[in-house]
Amino acid sequence: MGQYILRRLLQAIPLLIIITVIVFFLMKTAGDPLAELALDPRITESDRILARAEYGLDDPLPTQFLNWLVGDDWRSRELQLPIQQESTEGTCLGTPINEGERVTITLDNGTEQETLLQNGRCYRVVYLQGTARGILRGDFGDSIARGRPVLEVIGAVLPNTLLLGITSYLVIITFAFSLGIFQALRQYSFFDNLITTFSFILVSMPIFLVALLSVYIFAVQFRKWGLPYLPVQGMYSVNTDGSVGDLARHMILPVFCIAAISVAGYSRFVRASMLEVINSDYVRTARAKGLGERRITYVHALKNASLPLVTLMGLDIPFILTGAIVTERIFSWPGMGTLFLESLNRLDYAVVITFVLMLAIAVVLFQLITDILYAVLDPRVRYS
Amino acid sequence: MKKLFRIVSLSLMLSLMLVIGVRVVSAQGSTIVIGWEQEPSQLSPASDMAFASYMTNFYQRGHVEFYGNNAEITPLMITEIPTVENGMVVTTDAGATQVTYTLREGMLWSDGTPITSADCLVGHRLYSDESTGSFQRGTYLEQVASVEAVDDFTFVMTYKAAFPDYLVDATPQCGWPAHILNPLLDAGTQLQDMPFMSPAGATSFVGYGPYVISEWRVGEQVTFSRNPNWGNNPWEQAPAIDNIVTRFIFDASQMRNALEVGDIDMAFNWPVSDAGAYNALADTFVWSTPGVFQDALWLNMQPTDSSAASQAMADVNIRKALIHALDRQKYITTLLDPDGTLGIKVPANYFHPNWVPEDVQPLAYDPDLALDLFADAGWTDTDGDGVLDDGNGNPFLIRAYTTTAQIRLDFLTLMQADLAAIGVTMQFFGVPGGTVLFASYEERGIISTGDFDMTLFALSFDPLSPNITPEWFTCDAIRVPGGSNGYGFCNPDFDALIPQIATTVDATARAELYHSAARLLSEGQFWHGLFPRNTFYAVNSAKFNPDSMVDMGVLTGNYFNRVEYWTPAN
């Protein structure tokens, strides 16, 4: 088993590299995150050059990728910043200078400044030392939109997403298994048909529709009808001490929206698997041996019936990490999904790439965990 | 027994949901919650985001304030507005503008430290030295020669040349406390890296304004509370509302829902298409203020297409005829303001209304006059097919381009019908703005190269200054690299006015100049306004008094600068 895990982890490395390369180049070709600075008259050309240099945006694309991987703290960039102060022909800051020549000028405050005259324009020459250490050394770069390290930006919202995602998943598992087992044990009953109908309706609805409808019903209309209504955005009320009750109220609608569709889908799987299992020979044998129905259902049948679900959940769980993008957006939940959308809009590539990388790692890890769980749940499965 | 257990369980679950669902009425006191559609990266007065600069007005004020939709100017940190008349604005022997400012005595930073001229020197240090960080310097470096303190409350700002916009551009920067910034700058810390610039340290930001930052919940809200050191002087209006909360709601429809259910008290910057829905909300007052964009039709005066109709556009009367055929106010009523409550009018001129003389008015809708003008130019329906032609079998068919924005396409659809009614065929195309319509001359952009008969887009202006952007209007910007004047407006008199407007300090003389410029633009008959891009607001009128809020100011970062005058509902 140990060898199998090691092999799978090693196999994941090229996969992650390929994903990283694709996402990096896709994001880099999507546009220039600082392009709008060129349209802002409040930003001088020098400030624009400096800002771009800080993020290495003017380096060739392969160099940018290299910087992102291994950092750029081992080198400095030469920048030529236009001097805005007036210069007469053949002089820069009052010092005679020839075209193409570099001279060091002592300024009024005593500091020395390397100056260049090029095409009749004076430039201040500065050397900007790189500061990025690269992802291989644990530095995922700085968010251009926020001016802070990516890990700090993600760290601020990841707990919110985990809270929403894990809670939703607990709700999904609880309800999906309960409903699925209930339906399987009462196949073709009124409630089985009723739940099946609702499941199909929910499965066929996009999540944004569920979200908007739930807001309309449980917040807008409930308020109109004079009923207790639910908040529609954020994690806490405006003036709050951060109580659990307040948080729970804010979670009801987002959790409901995330869970509703998944419960509908998963419960169908549970129902189908359970139906297959409870009619099998070993369950009949268990009954013949006099085991209680509850034990047969929840211990013997459910264990085998849950195998297909394990695969499905193994694929879905990584998305808890990355947040329910649509739901977070609609409910203004300050999580990873909201961060991802905003970063994508602002071409904040460092955040987007880290986000995708996190998702890729999570998918690889949970696939591995799923495979291991398979072996635990089904003794016939062996990895050697 | 099983059934009873189920009933009890279900009842318990429902009760729990109801208990959680009951709205906690917390002690809100006087707190106004404003729905904000974007979270700023940092709460800096030098931030790169317009939304952050609006927020800045809660906790950081400038030396003067521009109140109201007509940009009425009021001294805030200074004793009086410097003018030529009061002798505080003089011209040096070298021809440069020199302005003397006198700070009011008794002003305190939010940490209790007195404000003096030394603080205004910090602003100069930040803006005149590029090593202090990368942020918006604008034309400061180009315009300002020096700032010198005369005494604790007087300082003199000298420009490099004559500079009439000394109140609106390259202004003194007195918003940075010297006792906090100077030590950090001395240590080589750049502005954006200073600890109070990030969300984690924002509550330690020291400013001069009616509120201070009291909490920043990343991704959720920023809370501002009364500044204890504001309101002790006659010019500092003490706020009637104790707290302002800016709540980040990224989805436009959720903004409206949040207002409806009471999660927020005010929604702003929502699309005009939502006006009807906001108007329908109970206890909600809706209003709008002018923005800095006006969508307009730009007609090609120097056609590139060889068709007879395109070539006819060079005739000023044909351009007038086209506009007379368009019922522009009807389009506004149909598409933007069905019940007329928003009061949206056809803009008269490219300039902000502040800079336009009263005699410059939009061309009236008059299809008969349009037909007469076409007939005078030789365009009539000679073959009775309902389309104007030149008698040589050439129909009057023109091409119009705009972006893919639906509202613009809707406007063009209505225009197409009006033009068809007088026999003009207009084909229109929605194309990507950045890469096709507005692309540079080198990239063969439609506007830059003049490859159109008519185009619909918005160009911004500065409502606080009548300065003109040369690359859009001058003769030497017509279809050349770096130029955007693809419609071919060329008037040497107009070109000569641009530097004069930029350097004439005398207010009366300057007004004459920009009125002349507005008239010349109007006479060109190439720019015709369609609708102003207003900013829309909705407030819970049961909780707050809309009359205290409607004067929001013009869009140059000074929105919300009257927030201390806002009052709760009676």
Interface residues (C-beta under 8 A of the other chain):
Chain A: L37 D40 P41 R42 I43 T44 S46 D47 R48 L50 A51 E54 L81 Q84 Q85 E86 R124 S143 A145 R146 G147 R148 A156 V157 N160 L212 V215 Y216 A219 V220 R223 P228 Y229 L230 P231 V232 Q233 G234 M235 Y236 S237 V238 N239 T240 G245 D246 A248 R249 I252 R329 I330 F331 S332 P334 G335 T338 L339 L341 E342
Chain B: M17 L18 I20 G21 V22 R23 V24 S26 A27 Q28 T31 V33 Q38 E39 S41 Q42 D48 E130 S134 F135 Q136 R137 G138 T139 L141 E142 K160 Q192 S198 P199 R217 V218 G219 E220 Q221 T223 N243 V245 R247 F248 I249 F250 D251 S253 Q254 N257 A258 E260 V261 G262 D263
